[in-house]
């Protein structure tokens, strides 16, 4: 027993050394970072937030003495992974997201010494299911979308069992829909748009089946897997993080549908049209009041340790949260972003100014 006790003491000393070394490594990295710098802000993340972030970056570069921030479209998940790798000029300063940061991502950040994170809710966006203006407008439900795109669906024979998705045309899914092949162009799993589409559209249709909805209480993991898993046998076609490419492909194929943010619909309204979903068309008004069922909040996240070291971050935050930028008549609204209400904007602008820490 005594030997075991000594062994545990030695293990404890060893673990304390490891913890101390890890802490020293983070401290040294932070110290080295403080003595180094980068001349421009580095922003990664969501393809949906990308156009909003880009226009703010360009205006910021033109109207200040700071260099124009570098903005990359990596997808929400990809951006979070890069952002949470650590503190230092080799890591991004800001990541955009078309969903809220996940608890697992927050923990990854903490593990890598990224402890001060500022969350900025910037506005709202709707996910549209669009097609070419050369075709008829689709009028679909979330249940239709689930049956068309889920990997497994309820057995068509009416029993409460699941089968691999057998549906090939929209008419197979719903007799009132056209007899055209199911072809849906959409984002990959790393995309926040894909996450939000799965949660809002697919799950929204999935739980229309009462016996599946009951699964959530019995086995939440199985329920989520069923409702969120997209089929991989052809009808759903991953097109990367480039929403403009989806618009181009819809123009070339009038029978296809595409999934992307409302802002891209707004910018390409001469080429594509949005489907009506559960009786609602996506507009500024229906997204802002929440009546359009496939709408979501947009965010970006800032690494507090980089503020004051990488030139211009505080000033960029001030530019983004000006009324002339994100307000009701701001230039981001002209780009298709749905603004927050006055009180929420004032609250968030205050939190941003004081660099309020995110707590999950």
N, C-alpha and C positions, 0 to 999 in steps of 0.2 A: 504493500500500500504506500509505504514511504517513497519507494522508487517511482511509483506512478505520480505521486505528489510532486517530486522533483522534476519529472518529465513534463508535467503540466506547467510548472513554473517556467521551465526552459522554453516550452512552446509559447507561453505567454510573452516572455522576453523577446523571442524571435518574432512573434506577430507584432509586438509593439515596435520593433525595429523596422519591420516592413511598412507599418502604418506611418512611422516617422519619416522614413525614406520617401514614401509616396507624397506625404505632405510637403517635404522639402523640395521634391521635384516640381510640384505645382507652384510653390513659392518662387523657386528659381526661374521657372518659365514665365511667371508673372513679372518678376523683376527684370528679366531680359526683355520682355515685351515692352515694359515701361520705358526702356532706354532705346527701343527701336521704333520705327514708324512706317506707315505706308501713306502714299500721297492721295489715295482716293478710297472711298467707302466701297466695300465688297458686299454685294447683296445676292442671295441665292433664293431658290424656292419655287412656289406655286406658279404654274403657267397662267392661272386665272388672274392672280394678283400682278403678274409680270407687266401687262400694259399700263396699269395704274402706277406701279412703282417706277416704270421707265419714264413716263411723262413727268412725274415729280422730279426724278433724277435729272432729266434734261433741262427742265426749268431752273432747278437748283444750280446746275452747272453754268447756265447762262446769266443768272441774276446775282450770283455771289462770286467771291474770289476763290472758292473751292473748286477742285476738279469735279467733273461729272462722275457720279458714282457708277461703278460697273455692276450691271444687273444681269443675272443668268437665270434662265428657266430650267430648273432641275426637277420640278415636281415638289409637292409639299413634303412627302416622305424623304425624298433625296436631299432636300434642303435642310430638314431637321437633322439628318444624319451628319451632314457636313458641319452644320452650326454647332452641334454638340460634341464635336471631336476635341475641342479644347480652346484655351485662351491664347492669343498671339496673332501676329500679322499674317501667319500662314492659314489662318482660319477665318471664315466669313464673320462680318460684323452684325449682319441682319439676315433673317430668313423670312420669306413670305409664306403664308399658308392659307389655303381655302378651307381650313377646319381648325379647331383648337388644338394646341399641343397636347399630345397624349401623355399620360402618366409615365409610361415606359420611356418616352423621349426626355421628359423632365428628369427622370432618374439617370439616364445616360449622360445628360449634361452635368448633373451633380457629380457623377462618378469621374468625369473628365475635368473637374475643376471649374465648370461654367456655373457658378452659383448665383450670380446676379443677372436675372433675365427680366426685361421689361416687355409686357404684353400690350400690344396696341390693336384694339378692335377698330377697324377703319370704316366698315360699312357692310352692306349686304349684296348678295348676288343670287340669281336664280340659275339653276342648271336646266338648260333647254334641251329638248329632243327635237332636232330640226331636220328639215329636208329641203331639197331644191325647190325654188319657186316655179320650176318647170312641171312639178307634180302637184297633186291635190294635197291640201293641208290634212294632216293626220289628227284624228280625234280619239285619243286613247286614255286608258286608265292605268294606275300604278299596278293593278292586278294583271293587265295585259302585258306590261313591261316585265313583270316577274315571270309570267308564264313563257314569254318569248326568250328571256335571257338567262334564267337560272339554270344551273347545272342539273339540279334535280327538281322535279315538280310533282304535284299530286297526280296519282294515276287517273288517266282519262276515263277509266271505267267507273269512277265515282267512289271507289273504296278509299279508306284513309291509309293509303300506302304511298310510297314515293317511287318514282321511276326516272331513269335518265331522260332528259328532255327530248321528247319525240317530235316537237313542233318545228316545221320547216317554213311555213308561210304565216302571214299575219291572220289570214282567214282561218287557219288551223287553231289559232289562239282564241279568236273571237269572230263568229260568223258575220258580224257587221263590218269587219275590217277588210281591206282589199286582198285579193288573192295574189300577193307578190311575196317573193322570197324575203325572209327576215335577214337583213344585212344592217348591222348597227356598228358604226365606227366610233370608237371611244378610247379613253385614256387607259394607261397601264396601272397595275396595282400600286405603284409608287405615287400616284397622283391623288391629291386631296379631292379633286373632282370625282375620281373613281370611288373614294371612300364615302363621300357625301351622297353620290348617286346610289350606292349600295344601301346606305342607311335610310335615305329619304324615299327613294323610288322603289327599289327592289323589296326592301323590308316592308315598306308601306303597302305593297301589293301582296306580299307573302302572308302578312297577318290578317288579310281578308278571309283566309281560311281559318275558321274557329279552332279546329283541332291542331293546326300548326301554331296559332297564337298561344294555345294552352301549353305548348312545349316550352315556352319561355319560362314558365314557373317551375317546370320539372327539370329541364336541362338547358340552361341558358347558352352554354357553349354549342350544343348541337343545333339549337334554334338559330343562333347567329350564323353558324357555318352554312346551314341550309338556306337562310334568307339572303346571305351576302355573297355566296359563291357563284361566280359567273361561268357559264358554259364555255367549253374550249373546243367545241366540235365544228366551228366555222361561222355561225351566225353573228357572233360578237367578234369584231376585228380590232385588235389593239393598233393604235396609230401613233404611239409615242406621246410626247408632251407638247406637240405642235398643233394648236387648235386651228391655225390658219390652213394647215394641210387638210384637216377634216373638211373645212369649207370648200377647198379646191376639189376634193374628192366627191363631195355632194353635188357640185356643179357638173362633174363628169358622169355621175350615176344618179339619175333622178329617182331610182327605187330605194336608194340607201337612206338611212337615218344617221344622224351624228349627235354625239353628246358633248356639250361644252358650255361655258359660262355665258350668261346673258349679255355681257359686254361684247362678246364676239358676234352675237346675233345683231346687236345694236349697230355694230360697225359694218356689218355685211347684210343689212336688211334688204338691199337690192338684189341679193343673190339667194338668200335662204329665208325660210319662214319657220316659226316655232310651232310645234304640235300643241294642241289643246290637251291638257292633262287633268283628268277628273273634273272636266267642265271649266277649267280656268286656263286662260292664256297668260303667259309670262309678260308682265308690263312693270314699269316702275311702281305703279300703285299696288298691284297684286303681290309683288315681292316685298314691298315695304310694309304692307299690312298683314303679311303672312298667309294670305288666302291662297296664293299659288303654292301647291304642296311640295314642290322640289326647290326650296330656297334655303340659303345658308349664310352664316356670317363669314367675313374675311378678316384676316389678321396679318400683322407682322411682329416679329420678336427681335429684340435688340440685346446685344451682349453689353451689359453695363460696364465691364472692365475695359472695353474698347473706347468708351466715351471719354473725350479729353486726351486720348492718345492718338487715335486715327483722326485726322483733321476733318471737321465738318459734321460729325454725327449728330451732335446736339442741334446744330443749325438745320440739318436735314429733317429731324423730328419736328422742329418748329415749323418748317415749310409744309410738311405733310398735314399737320394738324391746324393749319390756318383755315379760317372760314372760306377764304377765296379758293382754297384747294379742295377741301372735303365737305364744305357746307352745301346747303340746298341749291345754291347757284354756283357752286365751285366748278373748277375745270375738270375734276374727276367725275362729276355728275354728267358732264357733257360726253365723257368717255364711256358711260354706261354703268358706273357704280351707283348703287342705291344708298343714299346717305343715312346716317343715324339721325335720331331726333335731336333737337337743340340741347336738351338737358344731358343726354348721353354724351354728346360731343364735348360739352363743357367739362363733364366729369373726367372723361378720358384725357382730354388735353391737359387738365390739371395733374393727373397721375403721371403723364408722360413728362411734363415739365419737372416734376420732382423725382423722376426715374423710380417710380414705385415698383417694387419687386413683385414678380409673379409668384403666386402660391397655389399649388395644386393639391 
